[in-house]
């Protein structure tokens, strides 16, 4: 038994195969601390794909990153029923304040936090359409922006969505599980505008990532919704 164990531990290919069966959280946080050899193995292309750090193009159906699903529920929950009112969408300030982030904000906020580099799905999301609807006294207006040639990582998605929520908006993500579609993901944002001006930030510094990078959204012409 000891000989077989030692053979696995000393053979990179066998060790990689063994580590690939670890829970994703253990592979990310525990395995690299065991030894320099284990750390080196976790940096192999196969395990980097398993950790959603590198693209895996072999899949035939998009798979959500399970660790991100656990840590960032508002980005992965689907609205209940047949599209409820926007204030019931999962991407809102109240749901943000229920994320695991609230229990360890310093760890999540770090510029080099690993979640920022993680792919949202495997294979990676290639295109995302952002649709923003603004509701006010003069009616509802809609504008769209398209982000192409993405390998969408959580840092980018968070940096796009968080400012909307901080300003009082709600969002929901619609996934298109057809790899042949031009847009893999739609971020739908709804915001109510008051004549009293912008509200105070709802999330503030507590949810501000130190790695934040502004993402330019080139919105098309705003149109009135009928």
C-alpha positions as CSV (number, residue, x, y, z in Angstrom):
1,X,0.0,0.0,0.0
2,X,2.8,2.4,1.0
3,X,4.7,1.6,-2.2
4,X,1.7,2.3,-4.4
5,X,1.0,5.5,-2.5
6,X,4.6,6.7,-2.9
7,X,4.5,5.8,-6.6
8,X,1.4,8.1,-7.1
9,X,3.0,10.9,-5.1
10,X,6.3,10.7,-7.1
11,X,4.7,10.4,-10.6
12,X,3.5,13.7,-11.9
13,X,0.9,12.2,-14.2
14,X,-0.6,10.0,-11.5
15,X,-0.6,12.8,-9.0
16,X,-2.3,15.1,-11.4
17,X,-4.9,12.5,-12.1
18,X,-5.5,12.1,-8.4
19,X,-5.7,15.8,-7.6
20,X,-8.2,16.3,-10.4
21,X,-10.7,14.3,-8.3
22,X,-10.4,16.6,-5.4
23,X,-13.3,19.0,-4.6
24,X,-12.6,22.3,-6.5
25,X,-12.2,24.3,-3.3
26,X,-9.6,21.8,-1.9
27,X,-7.7,21.8,-5.2
28,X,-7.6,25.6,-5.1
29,X,-6.8,26.3,-1.4
30,X,-5.4,23.2,0.2
31,X,-3.4,21.2,-2.4
32,X,-0.9,24.0,-3.2
33,X,0.0,24.2,0.5
34,X,1.0,20.6,0.8
35,X,4.3,20.8,-0.9
36,X,6.1,22.6,-3.7
37,X,5.6,19.5,-5.9
38,X,1.8,19.7,-5.3
39,X,1.8,23.4,-6.0
40,X,3.6,22.8,-9.3
41,X,1.1,20.1,-10.3
42,X,-1.9,22.4,-9.6
43,X,-0.4,24.8,-12.2
44,X,-0.5,22.2,-14.9
45,X,-2.8,23.0,-17.9
46,X,-5.2,20.2,-17.1
47,X,-5.7,21.4,-13.5
48,X,-5.8,25.0,-14.4
49,X,-8.7,24.1,-16.7
50,X,-10.4,22.2,-13.9
51,X,-10.1,25.3,-11.7
52,X,-11.6,27.5,-14.5
53,X,-8.5,29.6,-14.8
54,X,-7.8,28.4,-18.4
55,X,-10.3,27.7,-21.2
56,X,-11.5,24.2,-21.8
57,X,-12.8,24.1,-25.3
58,X,-13.7,20.4,-25.3
59,X,-17.2,20.7,-23.7
60,X,-20.4,20.4,-25.8
61,X,-22.6,22.2,-23.2
62,X,-21.7,25.2,-21.1
63,X,-20.9,24.4,-17.4
64,X,-21.1,27.1,-14.7
65,X,-18.1,27.5,-12.4
66,X,-19.4,25.7,-9.2
67,X,-17.2,27.7,-6.9
68,X,-18.5,31.0,-8.3
69,X,-22.1,29.7,-8.1
70,X,-21.4,29.2,-4.3
71,X,-19.7,32.5,-3.7
72,X,-21.8,34.8,-6.0
73,X,-25.4,33.5,-6.0
74,X,-27.0,36.7,-7.4
75,X,-25.1,36.1,-10.7
76,X,-26.3,32.5,-11.1
77,X,-29.8,32.4,-9.6
78,X,-32.6,32.5,-12.1
79,X,-35.8,34.5,-11.5
80,X,-38.6,32.4,-10.3
81,X,-41.7,32.1,-12.5
82,X,-42.1,33.7,-15.9
83,X,-39.8,36.8,-15.4
84,X,-41.1,38.5,-12.2
85,X,-41.0,42.2,-11.7
86,X,-37.5,43.6,-11.8
87,X,-37.4,44.4,-8.1
88,X,-37.6,40.7,-7.5
89,X,-34.6,39.8,-9.8
90,X,-31.7,38.1,-8.0
91,X,-29.1,40.8,-8.8
92,X,-30.0,43.4,-6.2
93,X,-28.4,45.0,-3.1
94,X,-30.1,42.8,-0.6
95,X,-28.9,39.6,-2.3
96,X,-25.4,41.0,-2.5
97,X,-25.4,41.5,1.2
98,X,-26.2,37.8,1.7
99,X,-23.2,36.6,-0.3
100,X,-20.3,34.9,1.5
101,X,-18.4,38.1,0.7
102,X,-20.0,39.7,3.8
103,X,-18.2,37.3,6.1
104,X,-14.7,37.9,4.7
105,X,-14.7,41.2,2.8
106,X,-11.0,41.7,3.1
107,X,-10.2,38.4,1.4
108,X,-12.8,39.0,-1.4
109,X,-11.7,42.6,-2.0
110,X,-8.0,41.8,-2.6
111,X,-6.8,42.9,-6.0
112,X,-5.2,39.4,-6.5
113,X,-8.2,37.5,-5.2
114,X,-8.4,34.2,-7.3
115,X,-12.2,34.6,-8.0
116,X,-11.4,37.6,-10.3
117,X,-9.4,35.4,-12.7
118,X,-11.9,32.5,-12.8
119,X,-13.9,31.9,-16.0
120,X,-17.6,32.1,-15.4
121,X,-18.3,29.0,-17.6
122,X,-16.5,26.3,-19.4
123,X,-16.2,26.6,-22.4
124,X,-15.8,30.4,-21.8
125,X,-18.6,32.8,-22.5
126,X,-17.6,34.5,-25.8
127,X,-20.2,37.3,-26.1
128,X,-22.4,39.2,-23.7
129,X,-25.2,41.6,-24.4
130,X,-25.9,44.2,-21.8
131,X,-29.5,45.6,-21.9
132,X,-30.3,48.5,-19.6
133,X,-33.9,49.7,-19.1
134,X,-34.4,53.0,-17.3
135,X,-37.8,53.7,-15.8
136,X,-38.9,57.2,-15.1
137,X,-41.7,59.7,-15.3
138,X,-41.4,60.1,-19.0
139,X,-41.6,56.4,-19.7
140,X,-39.2,53.4,-20.1
141,X,-36.1,53.7,-22.3
142,X,-33.8,50.9,-23.4
143,X,-30.2,50.7,-24.6
144,X,-27.9,47.9,-25.5
145,X,-24.2,47.2,-25.6
146,X,-22.5,44.1,-27.0
147,X,-19.2,42.8,-25.7
148,X,-17.5,40.4,-28.1
149,X,-14.4,38.2,-28.2
150,X,-14.7,37.5,-24.5
151,X,-13.4,34.7,-22.4
152,X,-15.6,36.1,-19.6
153,X,-14.0,36.1,-16.2
154,X,-15.8,36.8,-13.0
155,X,-13.8,40.0,-12.3
156,X,-15.1,41.6,-15.5
157,X,-18.7,40.5,-14.9
158,X,-18.5,41.8,-11.3
159,X,-17.0,45.1,-12.4
160,X,-19.8,45.6,-14.9
161,X,-22.7,44.6,-12.6
162,X,-21.7,45.9,-9.2
163,X,-21.9,49.7,-10.1
164,X,-25.4,49.2,-11.4
165,X,-26.5,47.5,-8.1
166,X,-24.6,50.1,-6.1
167,X,-26.7,52.8,-7.8
168,X,-30.0,51.1,-7.0
169,X,-30.5,48.9,-10.1
170,X,-31.4,45.2,-10.3
171,X,-30.1,42.7,-12.8
172,X,-30.6,39.2,-14.0
173,X,-28.5,37.0,-16.2
174,X,-30.0,35.0,-19.1
175,X,-27.9,32.1,-20.3
176,X,-28.1,30.7,-23.8
177,X,-26.9,27.1,-23.6
178,X,-26.3,26.7,-27.4
179,X,-22.6,26.9,-28.2
180,X,-23.4,28.0,-31.7
181,X,-25.2,31.2,-30.7
182,X,-23.6,34.5,-31.2
183,X,-24.4,35.7,-27.7
184,X,-23.8,33.3,-24.9
185,X,-25.0,35.6,-22.1
186,X,-27.4,38.5,-21.6
187,X,-27.1,40.9,-18.6
188,X,-30.5,42.5,-18.2
189,X,-30.5,45.6,-16.0
190,X,-33.5,47.6,-14.7
191,X,-33.2,51.0,-13.0
192,X,-35.8,53.4,-11.7
193,X,-34.9,57.0,-12.1
194,X,-36.2,59.6,-9.6
195,X,-36.6,63.3,-10.1
196,X,-34.8,63.7,-6.8
197,X,-31.6,62.4,-8.4
198,X,-29.3,59.4,-7.7
199,X,-29.8,57.6,-4.4
200,X,-26.9,57.1,-1.9
201,X,-24.7,54.1,-2.8
202,X,-26.3,50.9,-1.6
203,X,-23.2,48.8,-1.4
204,X,-20.3,51.2,-1.0
205,X,-16.7,50.4,-0.2
206,X,-17.6,47.1,1.5
207,X,-18.2,45.5,-1.9
208,X,-15.7,47.5,-3.9
209,X,-13.0,45.1,-5.3
210,X,-9.5,46.5,-5.2
211,X,-8.9,44.9,-8.6
212,X,-11.8,46.9,-10.1
213,X,-11.3,47.9,-13.7
214,X,-13.8,50.0,-15.5
215,X,-15.4,48.2,-18.5
216,X,-16.4,50.4,-21.4
217,X,-19.9,49.7,-22.5
218,X,-20.6,51.2,-25.9
219,X,-24.3,51.6,-25.8
220,X,-26.4,51.9,-28.9
221,X,-28.9,54.7,-29.3
222,X,-31.4,54.8,-26.4
223,X,-35.0,53.9,-27.6
224,X,-38.3,54.2,-25.9
225,X,-40.0,50.9,-24.9
226,X,-43.5,50.5,-26.1
